[in-house]
Amino acid sequence: MSTVAIATHDIRRLLVANRGEIAVRIIRACRALGIEAIAAVSEPDRESAAARMADGVVHIGPGPAAESYLRADKLIAAALESGCDAVHPGYGFLSERAHFVRACRAANLVFVGPSPEAIEAMGEKITAVQLAEKAGVPRVPGSAELENAEAAREFAGKVGLPILIKASAGGGGRGMRVVRDLAQVEASFEAATSEAKSAFGDAAVYAEKYIERARHIEIQIMADAHGNFVHLGERECSTQRRYQKLIEEAPSPSITEDVRHRMGSYALELARSVSYQGAGTVEFVMDEDTGAFYFLEMNTRIQVEHPITEMVTGVDLVAEQIRVACGLPLSFSQSDIELKGHAIECRINAENPLKGFVPSPGVISVWEQPEFEGLRIDTHCSAGSKIPPFYDSLIAKVIVHDLDRSLAIEKMLRALSQLKIEGLATTADFHQAVLSHDDFRSARVTTRWVEDAFISQWNAARKKKDATQ
């Protein structure tokens, strides 16, 4: 019987090619593995938590990401200059850019993540849904690439309104437009293509039947070079605004064990089809009215919300990413994965919910965070931290774990009530209101709930409260 040689790499020093809380998270994983971590920092991040924690620091340019964290050449030079063996991209920035993976490989640097071929296959949404179909994974009724607005109109005629026009290279809600009236088709097509071109450098769009009452469920997978593929259960990400996740839970309160098994099986089948290695997330949209679920997309990186999976499985996903990148087999099998209890994550952003969630950069004058069993706070902030205007507004992830969902909700409310942040606006109070709402407590939340039902109620309550004070 022939054997396949697996390349192994001894990673001694790793460049953290990111910033904020995920940079801190990667540094902690490196410490647990006995690996030196070098922080690549922009000018505003010279005094950041990551810079203070790292074993070394390399400066990569001014504040704007286009001149620092999005410059593959500067990051490669930083890694080589500091004697690194590997690069961890975190999430966002260059984490899903195949050209960056190839540049790392050309410089003999280990990229902590999947192959450039897997990134390209899953990053281009039209290709991804076609691969999903070939792998037997159900997808929302959809089109091929739309050449023009008339093609979108013809698709709407086939499947019925509403439809969703989506950027093929998109993500995070950019390059997406819901069409509810045929008179909107041309304007929506032009807006989606224009935004896609601006945000991703690719104007290609396609269309799908729009599911009005949808839930967003995602499956965490891990795979190695030895042919081991494991899923670690699901996360419920339906509590979102403008396609941006606000609160995530694991496990989902809205699916059965049978649905979990089928979603997990589909996710692994898709990962196998592209010979995936590392951490990945396969996202599904579930029709609340019919219970049917469909492939949405695959994220070829670690997710912001990975801590809740860690809380219910006990697996260190970032450390496992690095182990896999070293060429080692997964440290667990599918039979080892058991979901214990319930975990919730709230993303605390420096944004003002009372002013349309406008970003609120500035200096944190007061930072007091609680500490108790079952609470984890992933952050890069403390009193005196400067929140620059150049980057994502995430300043902390508050994560709780308890025996069941009801207890986890109460624990999160306790954590948020004890979290004290002053000097800039945050979304902490907004999260408390969401968690206290009957719809959330009863798990009746869909992806449109925050915008269609909750915000108007919350604003009215806030105005009434202000009027009486």
Number of C-alpha atoms within 10 A of each C-alpha: 2 4 5 7 8 11 10 13 16 13 21 15 21 28 32 30 29 28 27 24 22 23 29 25 19 27 27 19 19 23 14 10 15 12 18 17 30 28 33 29 29 22 14 16 21 16 13 22 20 31 24 13 16 22 16 16 20 21 17 22 19 15 18 16 14 12 14 23 24 20 16 20 14 18 29 21 14 22 26 17 10 17 14 22 20 28 27 24 28 25 19 17 19 20 24 23 18 19 14 21 26 16 16 23 14 11 14 13 22 22 25 26 27 26 19 18 15 20 24 19 20 25 22 18 24 24 16 22 24 16 17 25 14 12 17 12 20 18 18 19 14 19 18 16 18 19 12 15 16 13 18 27 23 12 22 24 12 11 14 13 18 17 27 23 27 27 30 25 22 24 19 10 13 18 28 26 22 20 24 15 12 16 10 14 22 16 12 21 30 16 16 26 25 17 19 24 18 13 16 16 12 17 19 24 27 25 29 21 21 20 17 14 16 23 24 24 28 28 24 24 24 24 25 25 22 15 13 17 22 24 23 24 23 26 25 21 26 29 24 19 17 13 17 14 19 21 22 26 26 30 25 22 14 16 14 10 9 9 14 18 14 14 26 22 16 20 28 23 17 24 26 16 13 17 17 26 27 26 27 24 24 25 22 23 24 24 17 17 10 9 13 13 22 19 24 20 22 25 20 28 21 23 16 18 22 19 27 25 26 17 24 23 19 14 16 14 22 25 18 23 26 27 22 26 27 20 17 18 18 20 11 13 14 11 7 11 16 12 17 17 17 24 30 29 25 24 23 22 22 25 21 17 19 15 8 9 15 13 20 18 20 16 16 19 14 15 15 12 15 14 12 9 9 15 19 19 18 17 19 20 19 18 14 13 20 18 23 16 14 12 15 13 20 20 20 19 22 23 26 28 26 22 13 13 21 12 16 23 22 14 21 25 20 13 22 18 14 13 16 13 19 13 17 17 21 24 19 24 15 16 18 18 14 19 17 13 13 11 15 18 14 11 15 14 23 22 22 19 19 21 13 12 12 17 19 12 11 18 13 11 12 12 11 11 10 9 8 6 5
